[in-house]
Amino acid sequence: NEKAYSDYEKADLEMTKLYKKVMSNLQTPEEKNLLLTAQRAWIKYKEAHCNAIANQYEGGSIKPLFLYGCLEEITNERIKQLNNYINN
């Protein structure tokens, strides 16, 4: 569970740095607002989805493993998406 949390934390830090970099590269307030709106929606989705996955193991010691594993996986996917902003 501790490793799963640590792995998620690393991915989240990387994603946050990348998000800030993308935001600083955007030119117009409209572009920045659109990305901010998308990021907020993504965070809500990430939390809801992973909580639903982990809830299947409510009361079990394995629940955090599934929660943080899911959060890491989805965060790594978001990193790929944000990289597309930079590479395009």
N, C-alpha and C positions, 0 to 999 in steps of 0.2 A: 504494500500500500504506500509506503514511504517513497519507494522508487517511482511508482506510478505518478504520485503527486509531484515529485521532483522533475520528472520528464515533462509533465504538463506545464509546470511552472517555467521551464526553459523555453518550451514552444511558445507560451504566452508572452514571455519577454521578447522573444525574437519577432513575433507578430506585432507587438506594440511598437517596437522600433521601426519596423517596416511600414506600418500604418502611418507613423509620423513622417517618415521619409516621403511616402507617396503624397501625403497631404501638403508637404512643403513644395513638392514639385508641381502641384496643380496650379493653374494660372488664374482661374476666375472664381469668384465667390460661389457661383452656381455649381461648378465642378466640386468644390470643397463641400458644399452643402449636400450634394447628392451622395458623395462618398460617406460623409458623416451619417446621413440617414441610413445608408446601406449597412454601415458598420454597427449602428445601434440595433437594427433589425437582425443582423447576423448574431450579435451577442444574445439577444432574446431567444433566437432559434437554438443556438448552441446550448444554452442553459436548459431550456425546456426539453430538447431532444435527449440530452445526456441524463437529465434527471429521470425522464421516462424510462430510459434503458436501465439505469441503476436501480430504479424503484422495484424492479423484478426481484432484487436480492435484498429487499428491506429486512432489517434485523440480522442479516448475515455479515460476517466479517469480510466477505469478499466484495460487498457493495462498493466501497471506495475504489477498489481496483477497477471495476467496471466504469464507475463515474469518471475517474481521472484518465483512464485509457480512452474513453470516448471523447473527453474534452481535448486530449492531446491529438487524437486523430483528426477531429474536426478543425482544430487550430492549425494543424499542419496543412490541411486543405486550404484554409484561408490564406496561409502564407503563400501558397502557390498562386492563388487568385490575385493577391496584392502584387506579387512579382510580375504578373502580366501587365499591371499598370506601368511598371518601370520599363519593361522590355518592349512595350508597344509604342 
